[in-house]
Amino acid sequence: MEPQKIQDNSGSQLIQFEKTDSYSKILVYFIQDFLNWWYVKMPIRHLKILGRISVLVDDNLSMSLLFKNFFVPWHRDNSLIGYFFGFLVKIFYLPIALLIYLLSILTYLAVIIIWLLLPIATLVFSITSFF
């Protein structure tokens, strides 16, 4: 059944006062909204940030570029020394850059996991503190 539109003599609609939600319904909605934000919207945002961190660290360390040009001589010097020095520098630099890349990604993954576990841990520790 649709609510009837009540109009006054000028044709404008009058305000109808309806029953408001109870405090329990408001609390349930608040909890649902919080859980939706915490466990659905924010993890999506965190994963986008993780992808952006991956791109930024890779760009700053030039890892993908160095992997692509692994056997290219250093500064395009086509002599034997250019090939040897380029290969040697890349052999030493790439493991360090890969370690920094993995540490940054794993650190942010730990932040995401802590984010997901924080409300549950708070609830568990609050309940266990009473006993």
Residue frames relative to the residue before (quaternion, step in Angstrom):
aa qw qx qy qz dx dy dz
M 1.0000 0.0000 0.0000 0.0000 0.00 0.00 0.00
E 0.3120 -0.7660 0.5361 0.1689 3.57 -0.72 1.07
P 0.5004 -0.6341 0.4803 0.3417 3.57 -1.03 0.66
Q 0.4472 -0.6904 0.5040 0.2636 3.54 -1.02 0.80
K 0.3948 -0.6905 0.5501 0.2543 3.51 -1.09 0.73
I 0.1650 -0.7830 0.5961 0.0655 3.50 -0.61 1.16
Q 0.0469 -0.8087 0.5861 -0.0164 3.55 -0.71 1.11
D 0.3963 -0.6896 0.5429 0.2696 3.53 -1.15 0.59
N 0.7742 -0.3697 0.2387 0.4548 3.59 -1.26 -0.13
S 0.6826 0.4863 -0.2984 0.4567 3.63 1.08 -0.62
G 0.5648 -0.6294 0.3701 0.3845 3.61 1.25 -0.13
S 0.5543 0.5916 -0.4189 0.4091 3.63 1.21 -0.02
Q 0.5275 -0.6570 0.4490 0.2976 3.52 -1.12 0.73
L 0.3567 -0.7240 0.5519 0.2096 3.54 -1.00 0.83
I 0.5132 -0.6304 0.4846 0.3231 3.56 -1.16 0.59
Q 0.1882 -0.7614 0.6096 0.1150 3.52 -0.95 0.93
F 0.2960 -0.7476 0.5688 0.1731 3.53 -0.83 0.98
E 0.0700 -0.7951 0.6024 0.0082 3.52 -0.68 1.14
K 0.6402 -0.5228 0.3994 0.3966 3.50 -1.29 0.34
T 0.3467 -0.7343 0.5461 0.2057 3.57 -0.90 0.92
D 0.6194 -0.5507 0.4082 0.3826 3.55 -1.27 0.38
S 0.5136 -0.6328 0.4826 0.3208 3.52 -1.18 0.56
Y 0.6654 -0.5053 0.3674 0.4085 3.54 -1.27 0.30
S 0.6313 0.5295 -0.3458 0.4489 3.60 1.02 -0.67
K 0.6493 0.4966 -0.3243 0.4761 3.60 1.00 -0.73
I 0.6345 0.5180 -0.3260 0.4720 3.57 1.02 -0.76
L 0.6508 0.5119 -0.3118 0.4660 3.59 0.98 -0.83
V 0.6503 0.5030 -0.3166 0.4731 3.60 0.95 -0.85
Y 0.6489 0.5036 -0.3201 0.4720 3.58 0.96 -0.83
F 0.6359 0.5306 -0.3255 0.4562 3.58 0.98 -0.83
I 0.6676 0.4906 -0.2980 0.4742 3.60 0.92 -0.89
Q 0.6519 0.5036 -0.3174 0.4697 3.61 0.94 -0.83
D 0.6605 0.5064 -0.3047 0.4631 3.56 0.95 -0.86
F 0.6428 0.5159 -0.3170 0.4692 3.58 1.00 -0.81
L 0.6848 0.4777 -0.2944 0.4648 3.59 0.85 -0.95
N 0.6199 0.5298 -0.3419 0.4671 3.60 1.03 -0.69
W 0.6712 0.4852 -0.2951 0.4764 3.56 0.97 -0.86
W 0.7159 0.4799 -0.2629 0.4337 3.58 0.84 -1.01
Y 0.8125 0.3036 -0.1310 0.4801 3.59 0.85 -0.96
V 0.7287 0.3666 -0.2578 0.5179 3.64 1.19 -0.12
K 0.7658 0.3933 -0.2226 0.4575 3.57 0.56 -1.13
M 0.7125 0.4622 -0.2740 0.4512 3.59 0.82 -0.92
P 0.6337 0.5002 -0.3758 0.4550 3.68 0.90 -0.57
I 0.6042 0.5329 -0.3597 0.4708 3.59 1.09 -0.62
R 0.6580 0.4955 -0.3028 0.4795 3.57 0.99 -0.84
H 0.6434 0.5182 -0.3239 0.4611 3.59 0.99 -0.81
L 0.6551 0.5001 -0.3225 0.4655 3.61 0.98 -0.74
K 0.6188 0.5160 -0.3438 0.4823 3.60 1.08 -0.62
I 0.6426 0.5070 -0.3153 0.4803 3.57 1.03 -0.80
L 0.6255 0.5356 -0.3354 0.4575 3.59 1.03 -0.77
G 0.6459 0.5062 -0.3154 0.4765 3.58 0.99 -0.78
R 0.6562 0.5032 -0.3079 0.4706 3.56 1.02 -0.79
I 0.6235 0.5202 -0.3391 0.4751 3.60 1.03 -0.75
S 0.6314 0.5404 -0.3279 0.4492 3.56 0.99 -0.83
V 0.6753 0.4833 -0.2931 0.4738 3.57 0.91 -0.91
L 0.6761 0.5063 -0.3026 0.4415 3.60 0.88 -0.91
V 0.6740 0.4777 -0.3076 0.4722 3.59 0.89 -0.88
D 0.6418 0.5149 -0.3255 0.4659 3.58 0.99 -0.79
D 0.6636 0.4928 -0.3107 0.4694 3.60 0.95 -0.81
N 0.6875 0.4865 -0.2972 0.4498 3.59 0.90 -0.85
L 0.7355 0.3910 -0.2338 0.5014 3.58 1.03 -0.70
S 0.3177 -0.7905 0.4646 0.2415 3.60 1.32 -0.17
M 0.2116 0.8213 -0.5092 0.1461 3.57 1.05 0.67
S 0.6914 0.4718 -0.3046 0.4545 3.58 0.74 -0.96
L 0.6334 0.5241 -0.3290 0.4645 3.58 1.05 -0.70
L 0.6807 0.4770 -0.2943 0.4717 3.59 0.96 -0.81
F 0.6233 0.5131 -0.3476 0.4768 3.59 1.08 -0.63
K 0.6497 0.5238 -0.3139 0.4528 3.56 1.02 -0.82
N 0.7808 0.2738 -0.1298 0.5463 3.59 1.01 -0.85
F 0.1396 0.8502 -0.5003 0.0857 3.56 1.06 0.73
F 0.7840 0.3222 -0.1706 0.5025 3.61 0.88 -0.87
V 0.4410 0.6568 -0.4801 0.3790 3.58 1.23 0.38
P 0.5021 -0.6713 0.4400 0.3220 3.62 -0.88 0.83
W 0.6229 -0.5623 0.4062 0.3616 3.53 -1.26 0.57
H 0.8449 -0.0352 -0.0463 0.5318 3.58 -0.81 1.11
R 0.5833 -0.6299 0.3378 0.3858 3.58 1.13 0.78
D 0.3494 0.7038 -0.5229 0.3303 3.55 1.11 0.73
N 0.2435 -0.8330 0.4846 0.1094 3.58 -0.28 1.26
S 0.4583 0.6576 -0.4763 0.3615 3.59 1.14 0.38
L 0.6944 -0.4627 0.3523 0.4237 3.53 -1.32 0.16
I 0.6372 0.5238 -0.3225 0.4643 3.58 1.05 -0.75
G 0.6332 0.5324 -0.3306 0.4541 3.62 1.00 -0.76
Y 0.6632 0.4867 -0.3006 0.4826 3.58 0.98 -0.85
F 0.6778 0.4950 -0.2937 0.4576 3.58 0.89 -0.95
F 0.6868 0.4784 -0.2905 0.4637 3.59 0.84 -0.95
G 0.6419 0.5229 -0.3234 0.4582 3.62 0.98 -0.79
F 0.6575 0.4964 -0.3002 0.4807 3.56 0.97 -0.90
L 0.6706 0.5107 -0.2974 0.4484 3.60 0.92 -0.89
V 0.6630 0.4958 -0.3104 0.4673 3.60 0.89 -0.87
K 0.6804 0.4862 -0.2948 0.4623 3.58 0.90 -0.87
I 0.6148 0.5417 -0.3464 0.4568 3.60 1.06 -0.68
F 0.7189 0.4248 -0.2562 0.4869 3.61 0.98 -0.77
Y 0.6961 0.5007 -0.2785 0.4327 3.60 0.99 -0.82
L 0.6768 0.5459 -0.3141 0.3810 3.59 0.81 -0.94
P 0.6526 0.4817 -0.3616 0.4597 3.69 0.86 -0.60
I 0.6341 0.5151 -0.3357 0.4689 3.59 1.03 -0.70
A 0.6636 0.4921 -0.3003 0.4767 3.59 0.94 -0.89
L 0.6441 0.5139 -0.3204 0.4673 3.59 1.00 -0.78
L 0.6336 0.5210 -0.3249 0.4706 3.59 1.03 -0.74
I 0.6523 0.4985 -0.3129 0.4775 3.60 0.94 -0.85
Y 0.6392 0.5286 -0.3165 0.4602 3.58 0.99 -0.86
L 0.6926 0.4719 -0.2814 0.4674 3.59 0.83 -0.96
L 0.6393 0.5202 -0.3310 0.4596 3.60 1.00 -0.74
S 0.6631 0.4912 -0.3186 0.4665 3.59 0.94 -0.78
I 0.6607 0.4920 -0.3098 0.4748 3.61 0.96 -0.82
L 0.6853 0.4809 -0.2918 0.4625 3.60 0.88 -0.89
T 0.6114 0.5402 -0.3478 0.4619 3.59 1.08 -0.66
Y 0.6988 0.4440 -0.2905 0.4796 3.59 0.88 -0.84
L 0.5924 0.5372 -0.3729 0.4706 3.61 1.11 -0.51
A 0.6245 0.5197 -0.3341 0.4778 3.59 1.07 -0.69
V 0.6170 0.5301 -0.3414 0.4709 3.59 1.05 -0.72
I 0.6506 0.5103 -0.3170 0.4645 3.60 0.96 -0.84
I 0.6650 0.4963 -0.3086 0.4650 3.60 0.91 -0.86
I 0.6365 0.5061 -0.3261 0.4821 3.59 0.99 -0.80
W 0.6171 0.5486 -0.3376 0.4519 3.59 1.02 -0.81
L 0.6991 0.4725 -0.2766 0.4600 3.59 0.90 -0.90
L 0.7301 0.4392 -0.2395 0.4655 3.59 1.03 -0.73
L 0.5017 0.7067 -0.4068 0.2889 3.59 1.18 -0.41
P 0.6974 0.4400 -0.3230 0.4645 3.70 0.73 -0.78
I 0.6365 0.5217 -0.3333 0.4600 3.58 1.02 -0.77
A 0.6661 0.4938 -0.3026 0.4701 3.59 0.91 -0.88
T 0.6309 0.5278 -0.3342 0.4602 3.59 1.00 -0.74
L 0.6622 0.5031 -0.2962 0.4697 3.54 0.95 -0.88
V 0.6711 0.4944 -0.3026 0.4623 3.59 0.91 -0.92
F 0.6913 0.4687 -0.2899 0.4674 3.60 0.86 -0.88
S 0.6212 0.5266 -0.3466 0.4654 3.60 1.08 -0.62
I 0.6763 0.4796 -0.2963 0.4742 3.58 0.93 -0.85
T 0.6908 0.4721 -0.2948 0.4616 3.61 0.90 -0.85
S 0.5954 0.5735 -0.3819 0.4132 3.62 1.11 -0.41
F 0.6223 0.5384 -0.3419 0.4539 3.59 1.21 -0.41
F 0.7275 0.4227 -0.2379 0.4854 3.60 1.14 -0.49
